[in-house]
Amino acid sequence: MSNIIPMKAPQPKKLSRQEFKNHVLKLLETGQVKVTAHLRRDHPERAISFRQIEMCLEKGTVQTDPFLNAYGNWQGEIYRHMAGQELIVVAALEWEEQVIVITAFEP
């Protein structure tokens, strides 16, 4: 008997802010979040923890309309004001696989 490999859904041609947020939440729940080397290596002075990034992704508001970036992934900015701190996380969706955190900063 052969194994059945599930096919991932095709990436949509349009994506609303709410749909972007829903996909981020779905991948966040399963722990499929990757932080780029740009954020970890190039900006240690920002001192933004992974937990802060997770909370921003989970409870933040999508600030920009999602767009397809140069890599063919949906990308958007998520903003959150928490405990006196503002944070913006720029994230991309590698469709149905993971959320890629490109950068995070305080505006």
QUIJO-V478955 format. One record per pair of residues at least 24 apart in sequence whose C-alpha atoms are under 10 Angstrom apart, sorted by the first residue. I is the first residue (numbers start at 0). J is the second residue. Records with the same first field share a line. If there is no record, write none. Layout:
I = J  J
//
This chain:
7 = 94  95  96
8 = 94  95
9 = 94  95
10 = 71  72  73  92  93  94  95
11 = 73  94
12 = 66  67  73
13 = 65  66  67  73
14 = 64  65  66  67  73
15 = 61  63  64  65  66
16 = 60  61  62  63  64  65  66  75  76  77
17 = 60  61  64  65
18 = 65
19 = 61  64  65  66  73  74  75  91  92
20 = 56  57  58  59  60  61  65  75  77
21 = 57
22 = 92  94  95  97  98
23 = 56  57  90  91  92  94  95  97  98  99
24 = 53  56  57  58  98
25 = 57  95  97  98
26 = 92  93  94  95  96  97  98
27 = 53  56  57  97  98
28 = 57
29 = 97
30 = 97  98
31 = 95  96  97  98  99
32 = 90  92  96  97  98  99  100
33 = 90  91  97  98  99  100  101
34 = 90  98  99  100  101  102  103
35 = 90  99  100  101  102
36 = 100  101  102
37 = 100  101  102  103
38 = 100  101  102  103  104
39 = 101  102  103
41 = 102
42 = 102  103  104
45 = 103  104  105
46 = 103  104
47 = 86  103  104  105
48 = 103
51 = 79  81  86  88  103
52 = 77  79  86  87  88  89  100  102  103  104
53 = 88  100
54 = 79  81  86
55 = 79  80  81  85  86  87  88  103
56 = 87  88  89  90  98  100
59 = 86  87  88
60 = 87
61 = 87  88  89
62 = 87  88  89
63 = 89
65 = 90  91  92
66 = 91
67 = 91  92
68 = 92
72 = 98  99
73 = 98
74 = 98  99  100  101
76 = 100  101  102  103
77 = 103
78 = 103  104  105  106
79 = 105
80 = 105
//
